[in-house]
Amino acid sequence: MARLIVKSPCFKGGSGGRNAAGFLRYIATRERVELLPDDRPLTHKQEQLIKKLTKDFPDSKTSAQYAEYTEEPTRYHASEFIFSVLENHRPEVSRSEV
C-alpha cells in the first residue's frame, strides 16, 4: 500500500505523533482524494495473503471482489479483495461494563 510522507515543522515526533497521524488520516480521506487504480502485477505478499484468506474464509471466493481479482489479478484488485475480506471477517469487539 502506498505511504504518504509529509514533512512539517509543526508536527514533532514522540507524543505529538497522534496529531500528525490524525492530520495524515484527514488528508488521505478527505472528499476530493482520488485513488488511482494500480495495474501492476500483484506482489508476492499479496498473493500469499490471498491464498491464506481464501483458505481461512472459503466463502470469500463468492464475492464480487474475488471475481474481479481472478479476472484481472492486479495490485488494485488484490487490495480491494483483501480489504473486503478483512472488513467482513474482523472480530466484533464489545466493551464490558465494570
C-alpha positions in Angstrom: 0.0 0.0 0.0 1.3 3.5 -0.8 2.5 5.6 2.0 2.2 9.4 2.4 5.2 11.3 3.6 4.7 14.8 4.9 7.4 16.9 6.4 6.2 19.7 8.6 7.9 21.7 11.3 4.5 22.0 13.1 4.4 18.3 14.0 7.0 16.9 16.3 7.9 13.2 16.9 7.2 11.4 20.1 3.8 12.0 21.9 2.9 14.6 19.3 2.7 11.8 16.7 -1.0 11.4 17.4 -1.7 14.8 15.9 0.3 14.0 12.8 -1.5 10.7 12.4 -4.8 12.4 12.6 -3.7 15.0 10.1 -2.5 12.4 7.6 -5.7 10.4 8.0 -7.6 13.6 7.2 -5.5 14.2 4.1 -6.0 10.6 2.9 -9.8 10.5 3.4 -10.9 14.0 2.5 -13.6 14.5 -0.1 -11.5 15.1 -3.3 -8.9 12.3 -2.8 -8.7 10.2 -5.9 -7.4 6.6 -5.6 -5.8 5.6 -8.9 -6.0 2.0 -10.0 -2.7 0.2 -9.9 -2.5 -2.0 -13.0 0.9 -3.5 -12.0 1.0 -7.3 -11.2 0.3 -8.2 -7.6 3.1 -8.6 -5.1 4.3 -11.9 -3.7 3.0 -10.8 -0.2 -0.5 -10.0 -1.6 -0.6 -13.4 -3.3 0.4 -15.2 -0.1 -2.2 -13.3 1.9 -5.0 -14.0 -0.6 -4.1 -17.8 -0.5 -4.3 -17.7 3.3 -7.6 -15.7 3.3 -9.3 -17.9 0.8 -8.2 -21.0 2.8 -9.4 -19.5 6.2 -12.6 -18.0 4.7 -13.7 -20.1 1.7 -17.0 -18.1 1.4 -14.9 -15.1 0.3 -14.5 -16.8 -3.1 -18.1 -15.9 -3.9 -17.6 -12.2 -3.5 -17.6 -9.7 -6.4 -14.1 -8.5 -5.4 -12.7 -12.1 -5.8 -14.3 -12.3 -9.2 -12.7 -9.1 -10.3 -9.4 -10.2 -8.8 -9.5 -13.6 -10.7 -10.4 -11.8 -14.0 -7.6 -9.3 -13.7 -5.0 -10.0 -11.0 -3.6 -6.6 -10.4 -2.4 -4.9 -7.2 -5.6 -2.8 -7.2 -7.9 -5.7 -7.4 -5.9 -7.7 -4.9 -6.0 -4.8 -2.4 -9.8 -4.4 -2.9 -10.3 -8.2 -2.2 -8.0 -8.3 0.8 -9.7 -5.2 2.3 -13.2 -6.6 1.8 -12.4 -9.9 3.4 -10.7 -8.3 6.4 -13.6 -5.9 6.8 -16.2 -8.7 6.6 -14.5 -11.1 8.9 -12.9 -8.9 11.6 -14.0 -9.9 15.1 -16.6 -7.9 16.8 -15.2 -6.1 19.9 -17.5 -5.2 22.7 -16.7 -3.2 25.8 -17.6 -4.9 29.0 -19.0 -2.7 31.8 -17.1 -2.5 35.0 
